[in-house]
Amino acid sequence: MPQLNPSPWFAILIFSWLVLLTLVVPKVLSHSFPNEPASQSSQAPKTDSWSWPWA
């Protein structure tokens, strides 16, 4: 049964992981986001009471 011979499939698996780790991962990690998240202030925002126009 030729599908039980692991040598060609193991080589393909190792080679594909090698390509993934050397080419794809650094490209993804070097991506910069245009909008960096801003740090939130420690003060709570000032909220005004709602003036209902019909009340």
PDB file of N, CA, C and O in Angstrom:
ATOM      1  N   MET A   1       0.847  -1.178   0.000  1.00  0.00           N
ATOM      2  CA  MET A   1       0.000   0.000   0.000  1.00  0.00           C
ATOM      3  C   MET A   1       0.897   1.247   0.000  1.00  0.00           C
ATOM      4  O   MET A   1       1.560   1.528   0.998  1.00  0.00           O
ATOM      5  N   PRO A   2       0.921   1.978  -1.085  1.00  0.00           N
ATOM      6  CA  PRO A   2       1.866   3.091  -1.193  1.00  0.00           C
ATOM      7  C   PRO A   2       1.515   4.292  -0.318  1.00  0.00           C
ATOM      8  O   PRO A   2       2.395   5.102  -0.026  1.00  0.00           O
ATOM      9  N   GLN A   3       0.268   4.433   0.109  1.00  0.00           N
ATOM     10  CA  GLN A   3      -0.085   5.592   0.925  1.00  0.00           C
ATOM     11  C   GLN A   3       0.499   5.499   2.336  1.00  0.00           C
ATOM     12  O   GLN A   3       0.495   6.493   3.062  1.00  0.00           O
ATOM     13  N   LEU A   4       0.995   4.345   2.734  1.00  0.00           N
ATOM     14  CA  LEU A   4       1.589   4.202   4.048  1.00  0.00           C
ATOM     15  C   LEU A   4       3.077   4.543   4.064  1.00  0.00           C
ATOM     16  O   LEU A   4       3.697   4.543   5.127  1.00  0.00           O
ATOM     17  N   ASN A   5       3.652   4.832   2.909  1.00  0.00           N
ATOM     18  CA  ASN A   5       5.062   5.203   2.844  1.00  0.00           C
ATOM     19  C   ASN A   5       5.186   6.678   3.249  1.00  0.00           C
ATOM     20  O   ASN A   5       4.752   7.548   2.494  1.00  0.00           O
ATOM     21  N   PRO A   6       5.763   6.982   4.413  1.00  0.00           N
ATOM     22  CA  PRO A   6       5.753   8.361   4.900  1.00  0.00           C
ATOM     23  C   PRO A   6       6.850   9.248   4.317  1.00  0.00           C
ATOM     24  O   PRO A   6       6.820  10.461   4.528  1.00  0.00           O
ATOM     25  N   SER A   7       7.808   8.691   3.598  1.00  0.00           N
ATOM     26  CA  SER A   7       8.955   9.511   3.209  1.00  0.00           C
ATOM     27  C   SER A   7       8.608  10.670   2.273  1.00  0.00           C
ATOM     28  O   SER A   7       9.089  11.771   2.541  1.00  0.00           O
ATOM     29  N   PRO A   8       7.824  10.533   1.204  1.00  0.00           N
ATOM     30  CA  PRO A   8       7.571  11.737   0.393  1.00  0.00           C
ATOM     31  C   PRO A   8       6.659  12.733   1.106  1.00  0.00           C
ATOM     32  O   PRO A   8       6.848  13.942   0.970  1.00  0.00           O
ATOM     33  N   TRP A   9       5.680  12.251   1.859  1.00  0.00           N
ATOM     34  CA  TRP A   9       4.742  13.162   2.515  1.00  0.00           C
ATOM     35  C   TRP A   9       5.388  13.892   3.671  1.00  0.00           C
ATOM     36  O   TRP A   9       5.065  15.049   3.939  1.00  0.00           O
ATOM     37  N   PHE A  10       6.298  13.225   4.358  1.00  0.00           N
ATOM     38  CA  PHE A  10       7.003  13.877   5.463  1.00  0.00           C
ATOM     39  C   PHE A  10       7.925  14.967   4.933  1.00  0.00           C
ATOM     40  O   PHE A  10       8.040  16.030   5.544  1.00  0.00           O
ATOM     41  N   ALA A  11       8.575  14.721   3.816  1.00  0.00           N
ATOM     42  CA  ALA A  11       9.439  15.744   3.215  1.00  0.00           C
ATOM     43  C   ALA A  11       8.615  16.948   2.745  1.00  0.00           C
ATOM     44  O   ALA A  11       9.037  18.092   2.908  1.00  0.00           O
ATOM     45  N   ILE A  12       7.462  16.693   2.174  1.00  0.00           N
ATOM     46  CA  ILE A  12       6.583  17.791   1.744  1.00  0.00           C
ATOM     47  C   ILE A  12       6.095  18.580   2.946  1.00  0.00           C
ATOM     48  O   ILE A  12       6.035  19.808   2.889  1.00  0.00           O
ATOM     49  N   LEU A  13       5.747  17.912   4.022  1.00  0.00           N
ATOM     50  CA  LEU A  13       5.301  18.578   5.235  1.00  0.00           C
ATOM     51  C   LEU A  13       6.405  19.454   5.817  1.00  0.00           C
ATOM     52  O   LEU A  13       6.159  20.608   6.168  1.00  0.00           O
ATOM     53  N   ILE A  14       7.603  18.924   5.919  1.00  0.00           N
ATOM     54  CA  ILE A  14       8.724  19.689   6.479  1.00  0.00           C
ATOM     55  C   ILE A  14       9.058  20.877   5.582  1.00  0.00           C
ATOM     56  O   ILE A  14       9.307  21.977   6.078  1.00  0.00           O
ATOM     57  N   PHE A  15       9.065  20.667   4.281  1.00  0.00           N
ATOM     58  CA  PHE A  15       9.383  21.757   3.356  1.00  0.00           C
ATOM     59  C   PHE A  15       8.319  22.850   3.392  1.00  0.00           C
ATOM     60  O   PHE A  15       8.653  24.034   3.343  1.00  0.00           O
ATOM     61  N   SER A  16       7.057  22.475   3.478  1.00  0.00           N
ATOM     62  CA  SER A  16       5.998  23.494   3.520  1.00  0.00           C
ATOM     63  C   SER A  16       6.053  24.293   4.821  1.00  0.00           C
ATOM     64  O   SER A  16       5.814  25.501   4.807  1.00  0.00           O
ATOM     65  N   TRP A  17       6.364  23.641   5.947  1.00  0.00           N
ATOM     66  CA  TRP A  17       6.523  24.372   7.206  1.00  0.00           C
ATOM     67  C   TRP A  17       7.751  25.265   7.176  1.00  0.00           C
ATOM     68  O   TRP A  17       7.734  26.362   7.734  1.00  0.00           O
ATOM     69  N   LEU A  18       8.801  24.815   6.540  1.00  0.00           N
ATOM     70  CA  LEU A  18      10.008  25.630   6.406  1.00  0.00           C
ATOM     71  C   LEU A  18       9.727  26.886   5.592  1.00  0.00           C
ATOM     72  O   LEU A  18      10.172  27.973   5.959  1.00  0.00           O
ATOM     73  N   VAL A  19       8.999  26.749   4.500  1.00  0.00           N
ATOM     74  CA  VAL A  19       8.618  27.912   3.688  1.00  0.00           C
ATOM     75  C   VAL A  19       7.704  28.831   4.486  1.00  0.00           C
ATOM     76  O   VAL A  19       7.873  30.050   4.447  1.00  0.00           O
ATOM     77  N   LEU A  20       6.757  28.278   5.196  1.00  0.00           N
ATOM     78  CA  LEU A  20       5.837  29.091   5.993  1.00  0.00           C
ATOM     79  C   LEU A  20       6.588  29.892   7.052  1.00  0.00           C
ATOM     80  O   LEU A  20       6.339  31.086   7.222  1.00  0.00           O
ATOM     81  N   LEU A  21       7.499  29.244   7.758  1.00  0.00           N
ATOM     82  CA  LEU A  21       8.188  29.919   8.851  1.00  0.00           C
ATOM     83  C   LEU A  21       9.241  30.908   8.374  1.00  0.00           C
ATOM     84  O   LEU A  21       9.539  31.862   9.091  1.00  0.00           O
ATOM     85  N   THR A  22       9.812  30.718   7.195  1.00  0.00           N
ATOM     86  CA  THR A  22      10.864  31.623   6.745  1.00  0.00           C
ATOM     87  C   THR A  22      10.358  32.742   5.858  1.00  0.00           C
ATOM     88  O   THR A  22      10.985  33.800   5.813  1.00  0.00           O
ATOM     89  N   LEU A  23       9.257  32.558   5.153  1.00  0.00           N
ATOM     90  CA  LEU A  23       8.777  33.586   4.227  1.00  0.00           C
ATOM     91  C   LEU A  23       7.497  34.268   4.682  1.00  0.00           C
ATOM     92  O   LEU A  23       7.408  35.496   4.659  1.00  0.00           O
ATOM     93  N   VAL A  24       6.524  33.503   5.089  1.00  0.00           N
ATOM     94  CA  VAL A  24       5.194  34.062   5.364  1.00  0.00           C
ATOM     95  C   VAL A  24       5.135  34.749   6.723  1.00  0.00           C
ATOM     96  O   VAL A  24       4.596  35.851   6.827  1.00  0.00           O
ATOM     97  N   VAL A  25       5.669  34.133   7.752  1.00  0.00           N
ATOM     98  CA  VAL A  25       5.564  34.675   9.113  1.00  0.00           C
ATOM     99  C   VAL A  25       6.258  36.031   9.249  1.00  0.00           C
ATOM    100  O   VAL A  25       5.659  36.934   9.834  1.00  0.00           O
ATOM    101  N   PRO A  26       7.485  36.237   8.745  1.00  0.00           N
ATOM    102  CA  PRO A  26       8.080  37.579   8.852  1.00  0.00           C
ATOM    103  C   PRO A  26       7.309  38.649   8.079  1.00  0.00           C
ATOM    104  O   PRO A  26       7.263  39.804   8.504  1.00  0.00           O
ATOM    105  N   LYS A  27       6.702  38.276   6.945  1.00  0.00           N
ATOM    106  CA  LYS A  27       5.904  39.250   6.207  1.00  0.00           C
ATOM    107  C   LYS A  27       4.675  39.672   7.010  1.00  0.00           C
ATOM    108  O   LYS A  27       4.313  40.848   7.029  1.00  0.00           O
ATOM    109  N   VAL A  28       4.050  38.730   7.659  1.00  0.00           N
ATOM    110  CA  VAL A  28       2.859  39.052   8.448  1.00  0.00           C
ATOM    111  C   VAL A  28       3.239  39.873   9.679  1.00  0.00           C
ATOM    112  O   VAL A  28       2.536  40.820  10.032  1.00  0.00           O
ATOM    113  N   LEU A  29       4.337  39.521  10.329  1.00  0.00           N
ATOM    114  CA  LEU A  29       4.731  40.227  11.541  1.00  0.00           C
ATOM    115  C   LEU A  29       5.265  41.621  11.255  1.00  0.00           C
ATOM    116  O   LEU A  29       5.241  42.472  12.144  1.00  0.00           O
ATOM    117  N   SER A  30       5.744  41.881  10.050  1.00  0.00           N
ATOM    118  CA  SER A  30       6.254  43.215   9.733  1.00  0.00           C
ATOM    119  C   SER A  30       5.149  44.168   9.288  1.00  0.00           C
ATOM    120  O   SER A  30       5.421  45.339   9.025  1.00  0.00           O
ATOM    121  N   HIS A  31       3.916  43.691   9.198  1.00  0.00           N
ATOM    122  CA  HIS A  31       2.798  44.538   8.794  1.00  0.00           C
ATOM    123  C   HIS A  31       2.525  45.578   9.873  1.00  0.00           C
ATOM    124  O   HIS A  31       2.461  45.256  11.059  1.00  0.00           O
ATOM    125  N   SER A  32       2.367  46.815   9.451  1.00  0.00           N
ATOM    126  CA  SER A  32       2.054  47.874  10.417  1.00  0.00           C
ATOM    127  C   SER A  32       0.625  48.348  10.183  1.00  0.00           C
ATOM    128  O   SER A  32       0.184  48.499   9.043  1.00  0.00           O
ATOM    129  N   PHE A  33      -0.068  48.574  11.249  1.00  0.00           N
ATOM    130  CA  PHE A  33      -1.438  49.027  11.172  1.00  0.00           C
ATOM    131  C   PHE A  33      -1.463  50.549  11.075  1.00  0.00           C
ATOM    132  O   PHE A  33      -0.721  51.212  11.800  1.00  0.00           O
ATOM    133  N   PRO A  34      -2.289  51.124  10.205  1.00  0.00           N
ATOM    134  CA  PRO A  34      -2.295  52.575  10.050  1.00  0.00           C
ATOM    135  C   PRO A  34      -2.861  53.316  11.258  1.00  0.00           C
ATOM    136  O   PRO A  34      -2.461  54.449  11.525  1.00  0.00           O
ATOM    137  N   ASN A  35      -3.763  52.711  11.976  1.00  0.00           N
ATOM    138  CA  ASN A  35      -4.387  53.365  13.131  1.00  0.00           C
ATOM    139  C   ASN A  35      -3.996  52.609  14.386  1.00  0.00           C
ATOM    140  O   ASN A  35      -4.602  51.594  14.731  1.00  0.00           O
ATOM    141  N   GLU A  36      -2.989  53.109  15.057  1.00  0.00           N
ATOM    142  CA  GLU A  36      -2.579  52.476  16.306  1.00  0.00           C
ATOM    143  C   GLU A  36      -3.584  52.823  17.405  1.00  0.00           C
ATOM    144  O   GLU A  36      -4.065  53.956  17.448  1.00  0.00           O
ATOM    145  N   PRO A  37      -3.910  51.897  18.281  1.00  0.00           N
ATOM    146  CA  PRO A  37      -4.871  52.194  19.340  1.00  0.00           C
ATOM    147  C   PRO A  37      -4.292  53.210  20.331  1.00  0.00           C
ATOM    148  O   PRO A  37      -3.134  53.109  20.736  1.00  0.00           O
ATOM    149  N   ALA A  38      -5.105  54.175  20.707  1.00  0.00           N
ATOM    150  CA  ALA A  38      -4.677  55.199  21.650  1.00  0.00           C
ATOM    151  C   ALA A  38      -4.945  54.715  23.073  1.00  0.00           C
ATOM    152  O   ALA A  38      -5.906  53.987  23.323  1.00  0.00           O
ATOM    153  N   SER A  39      -4.101  55.120  23.982  1.00  0.00           N
ATOM    154  CA  SER A  39      -4.299  54.728  25.369  1.00  0.00           C
ATOM    155  C   SER A  39      -5.444  55.542  25.972  1.00  0.00           C
ATOM    156  O   SER A  39      -5.597  56.729  25.681  1.00  0.00           O
ATOM    157  N   GLN A  40      -6.231  54.901  26.799  1.00  0.00           N
ATOM    158  CA  GLN A  40      -7.367  55.569  27.407  1.00  0.00           C
ATOM    159  C   GLN A  40      -6.906  56.350  28.628  1.00  0.00           C
ATOM    160  O   GLN A  40      -5.988  55.942  29.340  1.00  0.00           O
ATOM    161  N   SER A  41      -7.558  57.470  28.852  1.00  0.00           N
ATOM    162  CA  SER A  41      -7.213  58.262  30.029  1.00  0.00           C
ATOM    163  C   SER A  41      -7.805  57.621  31.280  1.00  0.00           C
ATOM    164  O   SER A  41      -8.776  56.867  31.210  1.00  0.00           O
ATOM    165  N   SER A  42      -7.207  57.934  32.416  1.00  0.00           N
ATOM    166  CA  SER A  42      -7.671  57.336  33.655  1.00  0.00           C
ATOM    167  C   SER A  42      -8.905  58.050  34.215  1.00  0.00           C
ATOM    168  O   SER A  42      -9.568  57.529  35.112  1.00  0.00           O
ATOM    169  N   GLN A  43      -9.213  59.237  33.691  1.00  0.00           N
ATOM    170  CA  GLN A  43     -10.380  59.973  34.171  1.00  0.00           C
ATOM    171  C   GLN A  43     -11.632  59.475  33.460  1.00  0.00           C
ATOM    172  O   GLN A  43     -11.605  59.127  32.279  1.00  0.00           O
ATOM    173  N   ALA A  44     -12.714  59.451  34.202  1.00  0.00           N
ATOM    174  CA  ALA A  44     -13.993  59.065  33.610  1.00  0.00           C
ATOM    175  C   ALA A  44     -14.513  60.224  32.767  1.00  0.00           C
ATOM    176  O   ALA A  44     -14.362  61.380  33.163  1.00  0.00           O
ATOM    177  N   PRO A  45     -15.109  59.952  31.638  1.00  0.00           N
ATOM    178  CA  PRO A  45     -15.625  61.045  30.819  1.00  0.00           C
ATOM    179  C   PRO A  45     -16.782  61.768  31.506  1.00  0.00           C
ATOM    180  O   PRO A  45     -17.589  61.153  32.204  1.00  0.00           O
ATOM    181  N   LYS A  46     -16.847  63.078  31.298  1.00  0.00           N
ATOM    182  CA  LYS A  46     -17.904  63.877  31.919  1.00  0.00           C
ATOM    183  C   LYS A  46     -19.175  63.728  31.088  1.00  0.00           C
ATOM    184  O   LYS A  46     -19.188  64.002  29.887  1.00  0.00           O
ATOM    185  N   THR A  47     -20.223  63.298  31.741  1.00  0.00           N
ATOM    186  CA  THR A  47     -21.490  63.107  31.034  1.00  0.00           C
ATOM    187  C   THR A  47     -22.495  64.127  31.535  1.00  0.00           C
ATOM    188  O   THR A  47     -22.623  64.343  32.740  1.00  0.00           O
ATOM    189  N   ASP A  48     -23.195  64.742  30.624  1.00  0.00           N
ATOM    190  CA  ASP A  48     -24.252  65.689  30.977  1.00  0.00           C
ATOM    191  C   ASP A  48     -25.575  64.948  31.057  1.00  0.00           C
ATOM    192  O   ASP A  48     -25.776  63.933  30.389  1.00  0.00           O
ATOM    193  N   SER A  49     -26.484  65.474  31.890  1.00  0.00           N
ATOM    194  CA  SER A  49     -27.797  64.858  31.962  1.00  0.00           C
ATOM    195  C   SER A  49     -28.561  65.169  30.687  1.00  0.00           C
ATOM    196  O   SER A  49     -28.349  66.204  30.054  1.00  0.00           O
ATOM    197  N   TRP A  50     -29.439  64.272  30.326  1.00  0.00           N
ATOM    198  CA  TRP A  50     -30.182  64.387  29.088  1.00  0.00           C
ATOM    199  C   TRP A  50     -31.408  65.275  29.326  1.00  0.00           C
ATOM    200  O   TRP A  50     -32.244  64.986  30.182  1.00  0.00           O
ATOM    201  N   SER A  51     -31.493  66.327  28.573  1.00  0.00           N
ATOM    202  CA  SER A  51     -32.674  67.187  28.703  1.00  0.00           C
ATOM    203  C   SER A  51     -33.693  66.750  27.648  1.00  0.00           C
ATOM    204  O   SER A  51     -33.506  66.961  26.450  1.00  0.00           O
ATOM    205  N   TRP A  52     -34.758  66.143  28.123  1.00  0.00           N
ATOM    206  CA  TRP A  52     -35.781  65.662  27.216  1.00  0.00           C
ATOM    207  C   TRP A  52     -36.602  66.847  26.715  1.00  0.00           C
ATOM    208  O   TRP A  52     -37.079  67.639  27.528  1.00  0.00           O
ATOM    209  N   PRO A  53     -36.779  66.992  25.414  1.00  0.00           N
ATOM    210  CA  PRO A  53     -37.531  68.153  24.907  1.00  0.00           C
ATOM    211  C   PRO A  53     -39.026  68.101  25.203  1.00  0.00           C
ATOM    212  O   PRO A  53     -39.680  69.144  25.177  1.00  0.00           O
ATOM    213  N   TRP A  54     -39.580  66.950  25.477  1.00  0.00           N
ATOM    214  CA  TRP A  54     -41.026  66.843  25.708  1.00  0.00           C
ATOM    215  C   TRP A  54     -41.375  66.700  27.199  1.00  0.00           C
ATOM    216  O   TRP A  54     -42.554  66.593  27.536  1.00  0.00           O
ATOM    217  N   ALA A  55     -40.404  66.696  28.073  1.00  0.00           N
ATOM    218  CA  ALA A  55     -40.691  66.480  29.489  1.00  0.00           C
ATOM    219  C   ALA A  55     -40.728  67.773  30.257  1.00  0.00           C
ATOM    220  O   ALA A  55     -40.959  67.767  31.466  1.00  0.00           O
TER     221      ALA A  55
END
